[in-house]
């Protein structure tokens, strides 16, 4: 099972952590795992390239642990309100997309959100 925890501060989503293999299919043929990987890389690339935001991410493929955080989602870290809205909205959109996926893949995917301050 893959567990994904989203991080939120004062209503602003600023990151997530993914842990574990989904186990939906065999390694190399797991369509759920491939979908998660593609969506995660879309988030990272969009933040870095389209939003010109600094993204703190770590990918440990061996342990299947991915951490992604972006301070630009938070008004206390980034003065541009439009950038805050765009970055936080991207994380929030991923959160809701994954919640939709849990309806069908509840045995393979768990999604949660925690309220905690961003610490660099």
Residue pairs with C-beta under 8 A, 6 or more apart in sequence:
1 20
1 21
1 22
1 23
1 107
1 108
1 109
1 110
2 18
2 19
2 20
2 21
2 22
2 32
2 33
2 36
2 64
2 108
2 109
2 110
3 18
3 19
3 20
3 110
3 111
3 112
4 16
4 17
4 18
4 19
4 36
4 98
4 109
4 110
4 111
4 112
5 16
5 17
5 111
5 112
5 113
5 114
6 13
6 15
6 16
6 91
6 94
6 95
6 111
6 112
6 113
6 114
7 13
7 14
7 15
7 16
7 17
7 69
7 113
7 114
7 116
7 118
8 14
8 113
8 114
8 115
8 116
9 74
9 115
9 116
9 117
9 118
10 74
12 73
12 74
12 75
12 84
12 88
13 73
13 88
13 89
13 91
13 92
13 95
13 113
14 69
14 70
14 71
14 73
14 74
14 87
14 88
14 91
14 118
15 56
15 67
15 68
15 69
15 70
15 73
15 91
15 118
16 67
16 68
16 91
16 94
16 95
17 65
17 66
17 67
17 68
18 36
18 40
18 64
18 65
18 66
19 64
19 65
19 66
20 64
21 27
21 30
21 33
21 64
22 30
22 32
22 33
22 36
22 105
22 108
22 109
23 30
23 108
24 30
24 31
24 32
24 33
24 105
24 108
25 31
25 32
25 33
32 101
32 105
32 108
32 109
35 101
36 109
39 94
39 97
40 66
40 68
43 68
43 90
43 91
43 94
44 55
44 57
44 68
46 90
47 53
47 55
47 70
47 72
47 87
47 90
48 54
48 55
51 72
51 83
51 86
51 87
51 90
53 70
53 72
53 78
53 83
53 87
54 70
54 71
54 72
55 68
55 69
55 70
56 67
56 68
56 69
56 70
56 71
56 120
57 66
57 67
57 68
57 69
58 65
58 66
58 67
59 65
59 66
60 66
69 118
70 87
70 91
71 77
71 78
71 118
71 120
72 78
72 80
72 83
72 84
72 87
73 84
73 87
73 88
73 91
74 84
74 88
74 118
75 81
75 84
77 118
78 84
78 87
95 111
95 113
98 109
98 111
99 111
101 109
102 109
102 110
102 111
